[in-house]
Amino acid sequence: MQCGPRRMSVMTDVHRRFLQLLMTHGVLEEQDVKRLQKHCYKVHDCSAPVEKLEDFINNINSVLESLYIEVKKGVTEDDGRPIYALVNLATTSVSKMASDFAENELDLFRKALELIVDSESGFASSTNILNLVDQLKGKKMKKKEAEQVLQKFVQSKWLTEKDGEFTLHSRAILEMEQHIYETYRDSVKTCSICHSLLIQGQSCETCGIRMHLPCVAKYFRSSSEPRCPHCSDYWPHEIPEVFNPDKERESSTSKPNKTSSRSRQH
């Protein structure tokens, strides 16, 4: 076991176990990543103190760089929770899913992706997706089979479902951002605050700029009368409540045995 002092760009058993478990999960919230890191140190009985998470991830990424793989950090679009996923930078397209899905299943995902990106809400109804089944490449698929495939995408954390509508899972956004920009140049949306890919968010009814919900909450945090950062017109939408790490810690301290029943997409 490699539990002595470590040099940068050297992978230890701790790092390797961490990577294996992260691959198994696909995507994890930051608090779970920190627990995973501590678990890996504990398993390998490492006498060294637990490395700061940012340094720990940077160390892993410096080794993975030549393989075009990266542990990438992002935030969820709905509530701004920090998340991490292992991303293949060399293959950003839907083809990275080829080992898990058949050709017609991948084509169903492409059609769902196109509907999601083209939509104003960032969601595509199951009805609209299933109506495209007859256009799939490869083996013919019945609508009942397509419904089951959509659930496979949800279970694999490529899509998430809410009230019969589908949108991209946080994992898909992290892994496919470049592909989406390159493939859907005319319809892709960008947040005016963080300038990254936007699937779900709010828009100004006057000038049309768009913002992620966490960016809306942060930008208007101190505003009693929120106004568009571009045209200064009144912002008509409700300012969302998003993830606050301080409140999360307070809540977990005051209610240590109570777990949230809220279902999240990540």
C-alpha positions in Angstrom: 0.0 0.0 0.0 1.2 3.4 -0.9 0.5 5.4 2.2 3.7 7.4 2.6 4.4 11.0 1.5 3.1 11.6 -2.0 4.5 13.5 -4.9 2.3 15.4 -7.3 1.2 13.5 -10.4 1.6 10.1 -8.6 -1.4 7.9 -8.3 -1.7 5.9 -5.0 -4.0 3.1 -4.0 -6.2 5.8 -2.4 -6.5 7.7 -5.7 -7.2 4.5 -7.7 -9.9 3.3 -5.4 -11.5 6.7 -5.5 -11.5 6.7 -9.3 -13.0 3.2 -9.4 -15.8 4.1 -7.1 -16.5 7.4 -8.8 -16.8 5.5 -12.1 -19.3 3.1 -10.5 -21.5 6.0 -9.3 -21.2 8.1 -12.5 -21.8 11.4 -10.8 -21.8 12.4 -7.1 -22.6 15.5 -5.0 -19.6 17.2 -3.4 -20.5 16.1 0.1 -20.6 12.5 -1.1 -17.3 12.9 -2.9 -15.7 14.1 0.3 -17.1 11.1 2.1 -15.8 8.8 -0.6 -12.3 10.3 -0.4 -12.2 9.8 3.4 -13.4 6.2 2.9 -10.6 5.5 0.5 -8.0 6.8 3.0 -9.6 4.7 5.7 -9.6 1.5 3.6 -5.9 1.8 2.8 -5.1 2.8 6.4 -3.1 5.8 5.2 -1.3 7.6 8.0 -1.1 10.9 5.9 -3.8 13.5 6.6 -6.7 13.6 4.1 -5.6 15.8 1.3 -7.7 18.9 0.5 -10.3 17.8 -2.0 -9.3 20.3 -4.7 -5.6 19.2 -4.5 -6.6 15.6 -4.4 -8.7 16.0 -7.6 -5.9 18.1 -9.3 -3.4 15.3 -8.5 -5.7 12.7 -10.2 -6.3 15.0 -13.2 -2.6 15.6 -13.7 -2.1 11.9 -14.2 -5.3 11.4 -16.3 -4.5 14.3 -18.6 -2.6 12.2 -21.1 -5.5 9.8 -21.3 -8.0 12.6 -22.1 -10.0 11.8 -19.0 -10.8 14.3 -16.2 -12.6 14.4 -12.9 -14.8 17.3 -13.7 -16.7 19.6 -11.3 -20.0 21.2 -12.2 -23.3 22.3 -10.5 -26.8 21.1 -10.9 -29.0 23.3 -13.0 -32.1 23.0 -10.8 -30.6 23.9 -7.4 -26.9 24.6 -7.8 -25.4 21.7 -5.9 -21.7 21.0 -6.6 -21.2 17.7 -8.4 -18.3 15.6 -9.7 -18.1 13.1 -12.6 -15.4 11.3 -14.5 -15.5 12.7 -18.0 -14.0 11.3 -21.2 -12.7 14.4 -23.0 -11.6 12.5 -26.1 -15.2 11.3 -26.9 -17.8 13.9 -26.2 -20.5 12.7 -28.5 -23.3 10.2 -27.8 -21.0 7.5 -29.1 -19.5 7.3 -25.6 -22.7 5.5 -24.6 -22.2 2.8 -27.3 -21.0 0.1 -24.9 -24.2 0.3 -22.9 -26.9 0.8 -25.6 -27.8 -0.6 -29.0 -27.8 1.5 -32.1 -31.5 2.2 -32.1 -31.4 3.1 -28.4 -28.6 5.6 -29.0 -30.7 7.1 -31.8 -33.6 7.5 -29.4 -31.3 9.3 -27.1 -30.1 11.6 -29.9 -33.7 12.5 -30.8 -34.6 13.1 -27.1 -31.5 15.3 -26.8 -32.5 17.4 -29.9 -36.0 17.9 -28.5 -34.6 19.0 -25.1 -32.1 21.4 -26.6 -34.6 22.9 -29.0 -37.3 23.4 -26.3 -37.8 26.6 -24.4 -38.2 24.8 -21.1 -35.3 22.4 -21.4 -37.7 19.4 -21.2 -39.2 17.1 -23.8 -42.4 15.2 -23.2 -42.4 11.4 -23.4 -45.2 11.7 -25.9 -43.1 13.8 -28.3 -40.1 11.5 -27.9 -42.1 8.3 -28.5 -43.7 9.9 -31.6 -40.2 9.7 -33.2 -39.8 5.9 -32.7 -40.6 5.2 -36.3 -37.7 7.3 -37.5 -35.0 5.4 -35.5 -32.0 3.9 -37.2 -31.3 0.1 -36.8 -33.7 -2.4 -35.4 -37.3 -1.3 -35.2 -38.6 -0.4 -31.8 -42.1 -0.4 -30.4 -43.3 2.5 -28.2 -43.5 0.2 -25.2 -39.9 -0.8 -25.7 -38.9 2.9 -26.2 -40.6 3.7 -22.8 -38.3 1.1 -21.2 -35.3 2.5 -22.9 -36.0 6.0 -21.7 -36.1 4.6 -18.1 -32.7 2.9 -18.8 -31.4 6.4 -19.7 -32.8 7.7 -16.4 -31.2 4.8 -14.4 -27.9 5.3 -16.1 -28.0 9.1 -15.2 -28.1 10.4 -18.8 -31.7 11.7 -18.5 -33.9 12.7 -15.6 -37.7 12.6 -15.6 -40.2 14.9 -13.9 -44.0 14.6 -14.4 -43.7 12.7 -17.7 -41.1 15.0 -19.2 -37.4 14.4 -19.7 -34.4 16.6 -19.5 -30.6 16.0 -19.4 -29.1 14.7 -16.2 -26.3 16.6 -14.7 -23.9 13.9 -15.8 -25.0 14.3 -19.4 -24.4 18.0 -19.3 -20.9 17.6 -17.8 -19.9 15.0 -20.4 -21.6 16.3 -23.5 -21.4 20.1 -23.2 -18.9 20.4 -26.1 -20.8 18.0 -28.3 -24.1 19.9 -27.7 -22.4 23.2 -28.6 -20.9 21.7 -31.8 -24.0 19.8 -32.9 -26.8 22.3 -32.1 -25.1 25.7 -32.8 -28.3 27.3 -33.9 -30.5 26.3 -30.9 -28.1 25.9 -28.0 -28.5 28.3 -25.1 -25.9 29.9 -22.9 -26.3 31.5 -19.4 -25.6 35.2 -19.5 -24.0 35.1 -16.0 -21.7 32.1 -16.0 -21.5 31.8 -19.9 -21.8 28.0 -19.8 -24.4 25.7 -21.4 -27.9 26.2 -20.3 -30.7 23.6 -20.6 -33.0 24.8 -17.8 -33.3 28.4 -16.6 -35.2 31.6 -16.7 -35.3 34.3 -19.5 -35.9 38.0 -19.7 -39.3 38.6 -21.4 -37.9 41.9 -22.9 -34.4 41.1 -24.2 -34.5 37.3 -24.1 -31.2 36.7 -22.2 -31.2 33.5 -20.2 -29.8 32.5 -16.8 -29.4 29.3 -14.8 -31.6 29.1 -11.7 -28.6 29.1 -9.4 -27.2 32.1 -11.3 -30.6 33.9 -10.9 -30.6 33.3 -7.2 -27.0 34.5 -6.8 -27.3 37.5 -9.0 -30.5 38.8 -7.3 -29.6 37.7 -3.8 -29.6 41.2 -2.4 -32.1 42.8 -4.8 -35.5 43.8 -3.5 -36.6 44.7 -7.0 -34.7 42.4 -9.4 -33.9 43.8 -12.9 -32.4 42.2 -15.9 -28.6 42.5 -16.0 -28.8 43.2 -19.7 -31.7 45.6 -20.4 -32.6 46.6 -16.8 -36.2 45.7 -17.3 -38.1 44.2 -14.3 -37.3 40.5 -13.8 -40.8 38.9 -13.7 -39.9 35.4 -12.5 -39.9 34.1 -8.9 -36.3 34.1 -7.5 -35.6 30.4 -6.8 -34.2 29.0 -3.6 -31.0 27.0 -4.3 -28.4 25.0 -2.5 -26.7 26.9 0.4 -23.9 24.9 2.0 -24.1 26.9 5.3 -27.8 26.1 5.7 -27.2 22.5 4.7 -24.6 22.2 7.4 -26.9 23.8 10.0 -29.7 21.5 9.0 -27.6 18.4 9.2 -26.3 19.5 12.6 -29.7 20.2 14.1 -31.3 17.1 12.6 -28.6 14.5 12.4 -30.9 11.5 11.9 -33.4 13.0 9.5 -32.8 12.6 5.8 -34.4 14.7 3.1 -37.2 13.2 1.2 -36.8 15.5 -1.7 -35.8 13.7 -4.9 -33.0 15.2 -6.8 -31.7 14.4 -10.3 -28.1 13.7 -9.5 
